[in-house]
């Protein structure tokens, strides 16, 4: 039974990521998972119930990493770098979950909107307390998580969202290895921008 539930979940993640939530039918999903439709309803109640479990599965792990790395000791640079070095491999390992979380937001379904928002509030609070508040104090300028958060997630997300296109247009020797300095590079761009990276590289080379 547990294996069947996991197979339904994994099939749902793949189909929602590839076809979209709205275009995926439960009968087709059940067939792809090798179970009967009644079993899908037994474990998840509905397609919406399955989507909620997918959201919870990914966002709980995302929130745990954010809480561990952003609330531990260190300055903003250290916290952001630690976070990037854990969250990017996490996303790579759960890429289809990430795509569903980012792209599936039925705008006419208040229940799903609120369900996702309940997780985002927790993450926003962490970014506010650990990044925005000290940064605002240092810069004497109000900086909100509604600015910082989308910038951070956007920098991470686009690499994975456009990966199928990159695979068709980029040379093999431009393959990005997320375990070979990539998270630190993203952290550098987020923290210092392109010109900041140039300045830091110049300092290192002196």
C-alpha positions as CSV (number, residue, x, y, z in Angstrom):
1,X,0.0,0.0,0.0
2,X,2.8,2.4,0.9
3,X,4.6,1.6,-2.4
4,X,1.4,2.4,-4.3
5,X,0.9,5.7,-2.5
6,X,4.5,6.7,-3.3
7,X,4.1,5.6,-6.9
8,X,1.0,7.8,-7.3
9,X,2.8,10.7,-5.7
10,X,5.8,10.4,-8.0
11,X,3.7,9.9,-11.0
12,X,1.6,13.0,-10.1
13,X,4.7,15.1,-9.7
14,X,6.0,14.1,-13.1
15,X,2.7,14.6,-14.9
16,X,1.9,17.9,-13.2
17,X,5.4,19.2,-14.1
18,X,5.2,18.0,-17.7
19,X,1.6,18.4,-18.6
20,X,0.3,20.8,-16.0
21,X,-2.1,20.4,-13.2
22,X,-5.1,21.4,-15.2
23,X,-4.3,19.1,-18.1
24,X,-3.7,16.0,-16.0
25,X,-6.7,13.8,-15.5
26,X,-6.9,11.4,-12.5
27,X,-7.8,8.4,-14.7
28,X,-4.7,9.0,-16.8
29,X,-2.6,9.5,-13.7
30,X,-3.9,6.3,-12.1
31,X,-3.2,4.4,-15.3
32,X,0.4,5.8,-15.5
33,X,0.9,4.9,-11.9
34,X,-0.4,1.3,-12.4
35,X,-3.2,1.6,-9.8
36,X,-7.0,2.0,-10.0
37,X,-8.7,5.3,-9.6
38,X,-10.2,4.4,-6.3
39,X,-6.7,4.1,-4.8
40,X,-5.8,7.6,-5.8
41,X,-8.9,8.9,-4.1
42,X,-8.3,6.7,-1.1
43,X,-4.8,8.1,-0.5
44,X,-5.2,11.7,-1.6
45,X,-9.0,12.4,-1.7
46,X,-8.8,14.3,-5.0
47,X,-6.4,15.8,-7.5
48,X,-6.3,18.9,-5.4
49,X,-5.4,16.8,-2.4
50,X,-2.5,15.3,-4.4
51,X,-1.3,18.8,-5.4
52,X,-1.3,19.8,-1.7
53,X,0.8,16.9,-0.7
54,X,3.3,17.7,-3.5
55,X,3.5,21.3,-2.3
56,X,3.9,20.2,1.3
57,X,6.6,17.7,0.5
58,X,8.8,20.2,-1.3
59,X,8.1,23.3,0.7
60,X,8.6,21.6,4.1
61,X,12.1,20.6,3.0
62,X,12.7,24.1,1.6
63,X,11.6,25.8,4.8
64,X,13.7,23.4,6.9
65,X,16.8,24.3,5.0
66,X,16.0,28.0,5.1
67,X,15.4,27.9,8.8
68,X,18.6,25.9,9.5
69,X,20.9,28.0,7.4
70,X,19.5,31.5,7.8
71,X,19.0,31.4,11.5
72,X,22.4,29.9,12.3
73,X,25.3,32.2,13.4
74,X,27.0,34.4,10.8
75,X,26.7,37.6,8.9
76,X,24.4,38.0,5.8
77,X,27.1,36.8,3.4
78,X,27.7,33.6,5.4
79,X,24.0,32.9,5.8
80,X,23.2,33.4,2.1
81,X,26.2,31.3,1.0
82,X,25.3,28.5,3.3
83,X,21.7,28.6,2.1
84,X,22.6,28.5,-1.6
85,X,25.0,25.6,-1.0
86,X,22.2,23.5,0.4
87,X,19.1,24.7,-1.5
88,X,20.5,24.4,-5.0
89,X,21.4,20.7,-4.6
90,X,18.0,20.2,-2.9
91,X,16.2,21.7,-5.9
92,X,18.3,19.7,-8.3
93,X,17.3,16.5,-6.5
94,X,13.7,17.5,-6.5
95,X,13.4,19.4,-9.8
96,X,9.9,18.2,-10.8
97,X,8.6,19.1,-7.4
98,X,10.2,22.6,-7.7
99,X,8.6,23.1,-11.2
100,X,5.2,22.2,-9.8
101,X,5.5,24.5,-6.8
102,X,6.6,27.4,-9.1
103,X,4.2,27.0,-12.0
104,X,1.1,25.5,-10.6
105,X,-1.1,28.2,-9.0
106,X,-4.7,27.9,-10.0
107,X,-5.7,31.6,-9.8
108,X,-9.3,30.7,-9.5
109,X,-8.8,28.4,-6.5
110,X,-8.6,30.3,-3.3
111,X,-7.9,27.1,-1.3
112,X,-4.7,26.3,-3.2
113,X,-3.6,29.9,-3.2
114,X,-4.0,30.0,0.6
115,X,-2.3,26.6,1.0
116,X,0.8,27.8,-0.9
117,X,0.7,31.2,0.8
118,X,0.8,29.5,4.3
119,X,4.2,28.1,3.4
120,X,5.5,31.3,1.8
121,X,4.6,33.3,4.9
122,X,7.0,31.2,6.9
123,X,9.8,31.6,4.5
124,X,9.1,35.4,4.1
125,X,9.3,35.7,7.9
126,X,12.8,34.1,7.8
127,X,14.0,36.3,5.0
128,X,12.6,39.4,6.9
129,X,14.3,38.6,10.2
130,X,17.6,37.2,9.0
131,X,18.3,39.3,5.9
132,X,16.0,42.3,5.4
133,X,16.0,43.7,9.0
134,X,19.8,43.7,9.4
135,X,20.3,44.9,5.8
136,X,17.8,47.7,6.3
137,X,19.6,48.8,9.4
138,X,23.0,48.8,7.8
139,X,21.8,50.7,4.7
140,X,19.4,53.0,6.5
141,X,16.8,52.1,3.9
142,X,13.8,49.8,4.1
143,X,14.4,46.6,2.2
144,X,11.5,44.1,2.2
145,X,11.4,40.3,1.7
146,X,8.9,41.0,-1.2
147,X,11.9,42.5,-3.0
148,X,14.7,40.2,-1.8
149,X,12.7,36.9,-1.9
150,X,11.7,37.0,-5.6
151,X,15.2,38.1,-6.6
152,X,16.7,35.2,-4.7
153,X,14.2,32.5,-5.9
154,X,14.3,33.9,-9.5
155,X,18.0,33.6,-9.8
156,X,17.8,30.0,-8.6
157,X,14.7,29.1,-10.5
158,X,15.5,30.1,-14.0
159,X,18.4,27.8,-14.3
160,X,16.1,24.8,-13.8
161,X,13.0,26.1,-15.7
162,X,14.9,26.8,-18.9
163,X,17.2,23.7,-18.6
164,X,15.4,21.8,-21.4
165,X,16.0,24.7,-23.8
166,X,19.6,25.1,-22.6
167,X,20.2,21.4,-23.3
168,X,19.3,22.1,-27.0
169,X,21.4,25.2,-27.5
170,X,24.5,25.1,-25.3
171,X,27.7,23.3,-26.0
172,X,28.5,20.3,-23.8
173,X,31.5,22.0,-22.3
174,X,29.3,24.7,-20.8
175,X,27.5,22.2,-18.6
176,X,27.1,23.7,-15.1
177,X,28.1,21.4,-12.2
178,X,26.1,22.5,-9.2
179,X,28.7,20.8,-7.0
180,X,31.6,22.8,-8.5
181,X,31.2,26.3,-7.2
182,X,27.8,27.1,-8.8
183,X,26.0,27.8,-5.6
184,X,28.8,30.2,-4.5
185,X,28.6,31.9,-7.9
186,X,24.8,32.5,-7.5
187,X,25.4,33.7,-3.9
188,X,28.1,36.2,-5.2
189,X,25.7,37.5,-7.9
190,X,22.9,37.8,-5.4
191,X,25.0,39.5,-2.8
192,X,27.3,41.7,-4.9
193,X,26.0,41.8,-8.5
194,X,28.2,41.5,-11.6
195,X,30.3,44.5,-10.7
196,X,30.6,43.3,-7.2
197,X,32.0,40.0,-8.4
198,X,34.6,41.8,-10.6
199,X,35.7,43.8,-7.6
200,X,35.9,40.8,-5.3
201,X,37.9,38.9,-8.0
202,X,40.3,41.8,-8.3
203,X,40.8,41.9,-4.5
204,X,41.5,38.2,-4.4
205,X,44.0,38.5,-7.2
206,X,46.0,41.3,-5.6
